[in-house]
Amino acid sequence: MSEKNVRLIIAGGGTGGHLYPGIAVADYLKNKDAEVFFMVSDRGIERKILTEKGYSFYEQPQTPLKGISMAGRVRSVILLVREVYGMLKKIKKTDTVLLTGGFAAAAPAIAAVLKGARLYLHEQNSVMGLTNRIFAVFSKKVFLSFEGTLKAKGNTVHAGNPVRAEFASCTPKAEPTKRILVLGGSQGSRFLNRLMARSAKALADAGWSITHQAGAKLYDEALEDYRNAGAEADVRSYIENVADEYEKADVVIARAGSGTVFETMYARRPAVLVPFAQAADEHQLYNALFAEKLGIAKVMTESGANPERLRELIEWSQKQEVKDRLAGIKYLNSPEIIARGMELD
């Protein structure tokens, strides 16, 4: 490190996709001289994960601006202003601040600019959102998951998406066991839950078993969907050791957040990706198309999703040519690239 006793503030959250890249960078820096502090949302997922990992953090109230009433928006703006004022006391000019996205990045970003702290940004998705485009202008470097990120601004560096270290050692599955892993993101996906429940009986008849992360709020509903369909699956609200489940799986069926796309790629598992149709700027579709162009995944849009098409794509995923392409995937050490880019390594 070029500077000793540097404090790195990792700001962002609301979903696992915004949290886990920051954790990967923090884990990489554990043996360095950097103190790491997280500024996250108060949704609860960050509290549980960061507490278990022993990281210090500060929680911010949710400040949504879309899909709510005018009164709700006014409340969010007031909360944001209050948080910025508080951040000015928490963030020092000597700090390094890494933004990982989500509403929890906004107040720390504004405060970092006002305090003159060193600001960096990691854009997870293949299309840069409006908020990140604004803060990219003030960032010393903008780390991109995808080399061809659309609408990218600032001093960009291709770094890939930081995933947990356990994915780096994964290899393609040698012996098939016909196991399906379903991931709807940290919040779960009602669309995927219902699609899988409708598909499960036919898949079971074909010898497939299903492990399904349904989301905490949708867990009971997903169980009921499977029961009503007369089908069985190992349904869980959340999967703690997801890398272990990737190792067991023959194919992954998932949404197409950047973290999921890169985890699936580095776990060397073929995927059927179902992009969230309402994702901003269709970024999940572009994330999924990136994997499809590599020949390691197939994209199934919500409008084209049905049990018959799903079974076709699952059968495609088991071809030897797909496994060969997965074996050739190169692991990009994104946490190291980002740490060095911030001059913390």
C-alpha positions as CSV (number, residue, x, y, z in Angstrom):
1,M,0.0,0.0,0.0
2,S,1.1,3.5,-0.8
3,E,-0.5,4.9,2.4
4,K,-0.7,3.3,5.8
5,N,-3.8,3.2,8.0
6,V,-6.1,4.2,5.2
7,R,-9.9,3.8,5.8
8,L,-11.9,2.4,3.0
9,I,-15.6,3.1,3.1
10,I,-17.7,0.8,0.9
11,A,-21.1,2.4,0.3
12,G,-24.0,0.7,-1.3
13,G,-26.7,-1.8,-0.8
14,G,-30.3,-2.8,-0.8
15,T,-29.7,-6.1,-2.6
16,G,-27.0,-8.8,-2.5
17,G,-25.8,-7.7,-5.9
18,H,-24.7,-4.3,-4.4
19,L,-23.3,-5.8,-1.3
20,Y,-21.2,-8.9,-2.3
21,P,-18.8,-7.0,-4.6
22,G,-17.9,-4.8,-1.7
23,I,-17.4,-7.8,0.6
24,A,-15.2,-9.4,-2.0
25,V,-13.0,-6.3,-2.0
26,A,-13.0,-6.1,1.8
27,D,-12.1,-9.8,2.1
28,Y,-9.1,-9.2,-0.2
29,L,-7.9,-6.3,1.9
30,K,-8.2,-8.2,5.2
31,N,-4.4,-8.8,5.3
32,K,-3.6,-5.2,4.3
33,D,-3.4,-2.1,6.4
34,A,-6.8,-0.7,5.3
35,E,-9.6,-0.3,7.8
36,V,-12.9,-1.2,6.1
37,F,-16.3,0.3,7.0
38,F,-19.6,-0.3,5.2
39,M,-22.4,2.2,4.7
40,V,-25.5,0.1,3.7
41,S,-29.3,0.0,3.8
42,D,-31.5,-0.9,6.7
43,R,-33.3,-3.7,4.8
44,G,-31.7,-6.3,7.0
45,I,-29.8,-8.5,4.5
46,E,-26.6,-6.4,5.0
47,R,-26.9,-6.5,8.8
48,K,-27.0,-10.3,8.9
49,I,-24.2,-10.9,6.5
50,L,-21.8,-8.2,7.7
51,T,-22.3,-9.1,11.3
52,E,-21.5,-12.7,10.6
53,K,-18.3,-11.6,8.8
54,G,-17.3,-9.2,11.5
55,Y,-17.3,-6.0,9.5
56,S,-18.3,-2.6,11.0
57,F,-21.2,-0.9,9.3
58,Y,-23.8,2.0,9.4
59,E,-27.3,1.5,8.2
60,Q,-29.3,4.1,6.3
61,P,-33.1,4.4,6.0
62,Q,-34.6,3.5,2.6
63,T,-35.1,6.5,0.3
64,P,-37.1,5.3,-2.7
65,L,-38.1,7.9,-5.4
66,K,-39.8,5.6,-7.9
67,G,-43.2,3.9,-7.6
68,I,-44.4,5.9,-4.6
69,S,-46.6,8.9,-3.8
70,M,-45.5,12.5,-4.0
71,A,-45.6,12.6,-0.2
72,G,-43.4,9.5,-0.1
73,R,-40.9,11.2,-2.4
74,V,-40.8,14.3,-0.3
75,R,-40.1,12.1,2.8
76,S,-37.3,10.3,0.9
77,V,-35.7,13.6,-0.1
78,I,-35.8,14.9,3.5
79,L,-34.3,11.6,4.7
80,L,-31.5,11.8,2.0
81,V,-30.7,15.4,3.0
82,R,-30.5,14.4,6.7
83,E,-28.2,11.4,5.8
84,V,-25.9,13.6,3.7
85,Y,-25.6,16.0,6.7
86,G,-24.8,13.0,8.9
87,M,-22.3,11.6,6.4
88,L,-20.4,14.9,6.5
89,K,-19.5,14.1,10.1
90,K,-18.7,10.4,9.4
91,I,-16.6,10.7,6.2
92,K,-13.2,12.3,6.4
93,K,-11.1,13.9,3.6
94,T,-8.5,11.2,4.1
95,D,-11.0,8.4,3.5
96,T,-11.2,6.3,0.3
97,V,-14.9,5.8,-0.7
98,L,-16.0,3.0,-3.1
99,L,-19.6,3.1,-4.3
100,T,-21.2,-0.2,-5.2
101,G,-24.6,1.0,-6.2
102,G,-28.1,1.1,-4.8
103,F,-29.8,4.0,-2.9
104,A,-27.4,3.5,0.0
105,A,-24.6,4.9,-2.1
106,A,-26.2,8.3,-2.7
107,A,-25.7,10.1,0.6
108,P,-22.1,8.8,1.1
109,A,-21.3,9.8,-2.5
110,I,-22.5,13.4,-2.0
111,A,-20.7,13.7,1.3
112,A,-17.5,12.3,-0.2
113,V,-17.6,14.9,-3.0
114,L,-18.3,17.7,-0.6
115,K,-15.5,16.6,1.7
116,G,-13.0,16.0,-1.1
117,A,-12.4,12.4,-0.2
118,R,-11.0,10.0,-2.9
119,L,-14.1,8.6,-4.6
120,Y,-14.3,5.5,-6.7
121,L,-17.2,3.6,-8.3
122,H,-17.9,0.1,-9.3
123,E,-20.7,-0.4,-11.9
124,Q,-21.9,-4.0,-11.8
125,N,-24.2,-4.0,-14.7
126,S,-23.8,-3.8,-18.5
127,V,-25.8,-0.5,-18.7
128,M,-24.7,2.3,-16.4
129,G,-27.6,3.9,-14.6
130,L,-28.3,7.6,-14.3
131,T,-27.2,7.9,-10.7
132,N,-23.9,6.2,-11.4
133,R,-23.3,8.3,-14.5
134,I,-23.7,11.4,-12.3
135,F,-21.2,10.2,-9.6
136,A,-18.8,8.8,-12.2
137,V,-17.9,12.3,-13.2
138,F,-16.6,12.9,-9.7
139,S,-14.8,9.5,-9.3
140,K,-11.1,9.1,-9.7
141,K,-11.8,5.7,-11.5
142,V,-14.9,3.8,-12.5
143,F,-14.5,0.1,-12.4
144,L,-16.7,-1.8,-14.9
145,S,-17.9,-5.4,-14.7
146,F,-18.4,-5.5,-18.4
147,E,-15.9,-4.2,-20.8
148,G,-18.5,-2.9,-23.2
149,T,-20.7,-1.2,-20.6
150,L,-23.3,1.0,-22.3
151,K,-23.7,4.6,-21.3
152,A,-20.4,4.4,-19.2
153,K,-18.9,7.7,-18.0
154,G,-15.7,8.7,-16.3
155,N,-12.3,7.3,-16.1
156,T,-13.2,3.7,-16.8
157,V,-11.3,0.5,-16.0
158,H,-12.4,-3.0,-16.9
159,A,-12.3,-4.9,-13.6
160,G,-15.0,-7.6,-13.9
161,N,-17.4,-8.2,-11.0
162,P,-15.8,-9.1,-7.7
163,V,-17.2,-12.4,-6.5
164,R,-16.2,-14.4,-3.5
165,A,-12.9,-16.2,-3.7
166,E,-14.5,-19.7,-3.4
167,F,-15.7,-19.4,-7.0
168,A,-12.2,-19.1,-8.4
169,S,-11.4,-22.8,-7.9
170,C,-14.6,-24.3,-9.4
171,T,-14.4,-26.6,-12.3
172,P,-17.1,-28.0,-14.7
173,K,-19.1,-30.8,-13.2
174,A,-17.5,-34.2,-14.1
175,E,-20.4,-36.6,-13.4
176,P,-24.0,-35.5,-14.1
177,T,-26.4,-35.8,-11.2
178,K,-29.4,-33.9,-12.8
179,R,-29.6,-31.2,-10.1
180,I,-31.1,-27.8,-10.8
181,L,-30.2,-24.7,-8.7
182,V,-32.8,-21.9,-8.9
183,L,-31.8,-18.4,-7.8
184,G,-34.2,-15.5,-7.9
185,G,-31.8,-12.9,-6.4
186,S,-31.5,-12.0,-2.7
187,Q,-35.2,-10.8,-2.7
188,G,-36.5,-13.8,-4.6
189,S,-38.5,-13.8,-7.8
190,R,-42.3,-14.5,-7.9
191,F,-42.0,-15.1,-11.7
192,L,-39.3,-17.7,-11.3
193,N,-41.0,-19.3,-8.3
194,R,-44.2,-19.8,-10.3
195,L,-42.5,-20.9,-13.4
196,M,-40.5,-23.6,-11.5
197,A,-43.6,-24.8,-9.7
198,R,-45.4,-25.3,-13.0
199,S,-42.3,-27.1,-14.5
200,A,-41.3,-29.2,-11.5
201,K,-43.4,-32.3,-12.0
202,A,-42.3,-32.9,-15.6
203,L,-38.7,-32.2,-14.6
204,A,-39.0,-34.7,-11.7
205,D,-40.4,-37.3,-14.1
206,A,-37.3,-36.7,-16.3
207,G,-35.1,-37.4,-13.3
208,W,-34.2,-33.8,-12.2
209,S,-34.2,-32.6,-8.6
210,I,-34.5,-28.9,-7.7
211,T,-32.9,-26.7,-5.0
212,H,-34.7,-23.4,-5.0
213,Q,-33.9,-20.1,-3.3
214,A,-37.3,-18.4,-3.2
215,G,-36.7,-15.3,-1.1
216,A,-37.7,-14.7,2.5
217,K,-40.9,-12.8,1.7
218,L,-42.0,-15.3,-1.0
219,Y,-41.0,-18.5,0.8
220,D,-44.4,-19.6,2.1
221,E,-46.0,-18.6,-1.2
222,A,-43.5,-20.7,-3.2
223,L,-44.0,-23.7,-1.0
224,E,-47.8,-23.4,-1.6
225,D,-47.2,-23.1,-5.4
226,Y,-45.2,-26.4,-5.4
227,R,-47.8,-28.1,-3.3
228,N,-50.6,-27.0,-5.6
229,A,-48.7,-28.3,-8.5
230,G,-48.2,-31.7,-6.8
231,A,-44.5,-31.3,-7.1
232,E,-41.5,-31.4,-4.7
233,A,-38.4,-29.3,-4.4
234,D,-35.9,-28.3,-1.8
235,V,-37.2,-24.8,-1.3
236,R,-35.2,-22.3,0.9
237,S,-35.8,-18.7,1.8
238,Y,-32.1,-17.9,1.4
239,I,-29.0,-20.0,0.7
240,E,-26.0,-19.1,2.9
241,N,-23.3,-21.1,1.2
242,V,-24.3,-20.6,-2.3
243,A,-20.9,-21.7,-3.7
244,D,-21.6,-25.2,-2.3
245,E,-24.9,-25.4,-4.1
246,Y,-23.2,-24.3,-7.4
247,E,-20.8,-27.2,-7.0
248,K,-23.7,-29.6,-6.7
249,A,-25.7,-28.2,-9.5
250,D,-25.7,-29.4,-13.2
251,V,-27.5,-26.2,-14.4
252,V,-28.5,-22.9,-12.8
253,I,-31.8,-21.2,-13.5
254,A,-31.7,-17.6,-12.4
255,R,-32.4,-13.9,-12.9
256,A,-29.6,-12.0,-14.6
257,G,-28.2,-9.6,-12.1
258,S,-24.5,-9.0,-12.7
259,G,-23.4,-10.9,-9.6
260,T,-25.4,-14.0,-10.5
261,V,-24.0,-13.9,-14.1
262,F,-20.4,-13.8,-12.9
263,E,-20.9,-16.3,-10.1
264,T,-22.4,-18.7,-12.6
265,M,-19.7,-18.1,-15.1
266,Y,-16.8,-18.6,-12.5
267,A,-18.6,-21.6,-11.0
268,R,-18.4,-23.1,-14.5
269,R,-22.1,-24.0,-14.5
270,P,-24.3,-23.6,-17.5
271,A,-27.3,-21.3,-17.0
272,V,-30.8,-20.5,-18.2
273,L,-31.1,-16.8,-17.5
274,V,-34.5,-15.1,-17.2
275,P,-33.9,-11.3,-17.1
276,F,-36.3,-9.2,-14.9
277,A,-38.4,-7.4,-17.5
278,Q,-38.7,-4.2,-15.5
279,A,-35.0,-3.8,-14.8
280,A,-33.8,-0.2,-15.5
281,D,-32.5,0.3,-19.1
282,E,-33.0,-3.5,-19.6
283,H,-29.7,-4.1,-17.9
284,Q,-30.5,-7.6,-16.9
285,L,-31.2,-8.5,-20.5
286,Y,-27.8,-7.1,-21.6
287,N,-26.1,-9.0,-18.7
288,A,-27.7,-12.2,-19.8
289,L,-26.8,-11.6,-23.5
290,F,-23.1,-11.3,-22.4
291,A,-23.2,-14.9,-21.1
292,E,-25.2,-16.2,-24.0
293,K,-22.6,-14.8,-26.5
294,L,-19.9,-16.8,-24.6
295,G,-22.0,-19.9,-25.3
296,I,-22.4,-20.8,-21.6
297,A,-26.0,-19.6,-21.0
298,K,-29.3,-19.2,-22.8
299,V,-31.6,-16.2,-22.4
300,M,-35.3,-16.9,-21.8
301,T,-37.3,-13.7,-21.7
302,E,-40.4,-13.5,-19.4
303,S,-42.7,-13.3,-22.4
304,G,-41.1,-16.4,-23.9
305,A,-40.9,-18.4,-20.7
306,N,-42.9,-21.6,-20.3
307,P,-42.3,-25.1,-18.9
308,E,-41.7,-26.6,-22.4
309,R,-39.1,-24.0,-23.4
310,L,-37.4,-24.3,-20.0
311,R,-37.0,-28.1,-20.5
312,E,-35.5,-27.5,-23.9
313,L,-32.9,-25.1,-22.6
314,I,-32.0,-27.4,-19.7
315,E,-31.3,-30.2,-22.1
316,W,-29.2,-27.8,-24.2
317,S,-27.2,-27.0,-21.1
318,Q,-25.9,-30.6,-20.7
319,K,-24.2,-30.7,-24.1
320,Q,-20.5,-31.4,-24.0
321,E,-19.7,-28.3,-26.1
322,V,-21.2,-26.2,-23.4
323,K,-19.0,-27.8,-20.7
324,D,-16.0,-27.3,-23.0
325,R,-16.7,-23.6,-23.2
326,L,-17.1,-23.4,-19.5
327,A,-13.8,-25.1,-18.9
328,G,-12.1,-22.3,-20.9
329,I,-13.5,-19.5,-18.8
330,K,-10.7,-17.3,-17.3
331,Y,-11.1,-16.1,-13.7
332,L,-10.5,-12.3,-13.5
333,N,-9.2,-11.3,-10.0
334,S,-11.5,-8.3,-9.7
335,P,-10.9,-7.6,-6.0
336,E,-7.2,-7.3,-6.6
337,I,-7.7,-5.1,-9.7
338,I,-10.0,-2.7,-7.8
339,A,-7.8,-2.6,-4.7
340,R,-4.7,-1.8,-6.8
341,G,-6.8,0.7,-8.8
342,M,-7.6,2.5,-5.6
343,E,-3.9,2.3,-4.5
344,L,-4.8,0.2,-1.5
345,D,-2.6,-2.8,-2.5
